[in-house]
């Protein structure tokens, strides 16, 4: 399912227009992204948690030559599925 299909499904289920649904979904995604980039975790009970993590600097191989290269440290985005979401995905 892509974003447009998600918008269509939510609009049909809630009885709102696609424009209103698009505005709401964009606001939700923007708010989650803003909170996570500021270092806050966002927990949606029954769905999951969004947070940031850190990946340490390390040495790895250059895929083209095999030579060792320095890979810099980086921030990562993490999503951990909630229990209800995991159960639904596993058919329980």
C-alpha positions in Angstrom: 0.0 0.0 0.0 1.4 3.4 -1.0 0.5 6.8 0.5 -2.3 7.4 -2.0 -3.9 4.1 -1.3 -3.7 4.7 2.4 -5.3 8.1 2.0 -8.1 6.6 0.0 -8.7 3.9 2.6 -8.7 6.3 5.5 -11.0 8.8 3.7 -13.5 6.0 2.9 -13.4 4.7 6.5 -13.8 8.1 8.2 -16.2 9.7 5.7 -13.9 12.7 5.2 -12.7 14.2 1.9 -9.4 13.1 0.5 -8.1 16.7 0.9 -8.9 16.7 4.6 -7.4 13.2 5.0 -4.2 14.3 3.2 -3.9 17.3 5.4 -4.3 15.3 8.6 -1.9 12.5 7.5 0.7 15.1 6.5 0.4 16.9 9.8 0.7 13.6 11.7 3.8 12.5 9.8 5.3 15.9 10.2 4.7 16.0 13.9 6.2 12.6 14.4 9.2 13.5 12.3 9.7 16.7 14.2 9.5 15.1 17.6 11.9 12.3 16.7 14.5 14.6 15.1 14.5 16.6 18.4 15.3 13.5 20.3 11.9 12.7 21.7 10.4 9.2 21.4 6.8 9.0 20.0 4.7 6.2 21.4 1.4 5.2 19.8 -0.1 2.6 22.2 -1.1 -0.5 20.2 0.9 0.5 17.2 4.5 1.2 18.2 7.3 3.6 19.1 9.4 5.9 16.9 12.8 7.0 18.3 16.4 7.8 17.3 19.4 5.7 17.8 23.2 6.1 17.3 25.4 4.1 15.0 29.1 4.2 16.0 31.9 5.0 13.6 33.5 1.9 12.2 35.8 0.6 9.6 34.3 -1.3 6.6 35.2 -2.5 3.2 34.9 -0.4 0.1 32.5 -2.6 -2.1 34.3 -1.7 -5.3 37.9 -2.3 -4.2 37.7 -4.2 -1.0 40.0 -1.6 0.7 39.2 -0.6 4.2 37.4 2.7 4.6 36.2 4.8 7.6 32.4 4.8 8.0 31.4 7.9 10.0 29.0 7.8 13.0 25.4 8.4 12.2 22.0 8.9 13.8 19.4 6.3 12.9 15.6 6.2 13.1 14.1 3.2 14.9 10.6 1.8 14.9 9.6 -0.8 17.4 6.2 -2.4 16.8 3.7 -2.6 19.7 2.3 -5.8 21.1 -1.1 -5.4 19.4 0.6 -4.6 16.1 2.9 -7.6 16.3 0.0 -9.9 17.2 -2.0 -8.6 14.3 0.9 -9.1 11.9 1.3 -12.7 13.2 -2.4 -13.4 12.8 -2.9 -13.8 16.6 
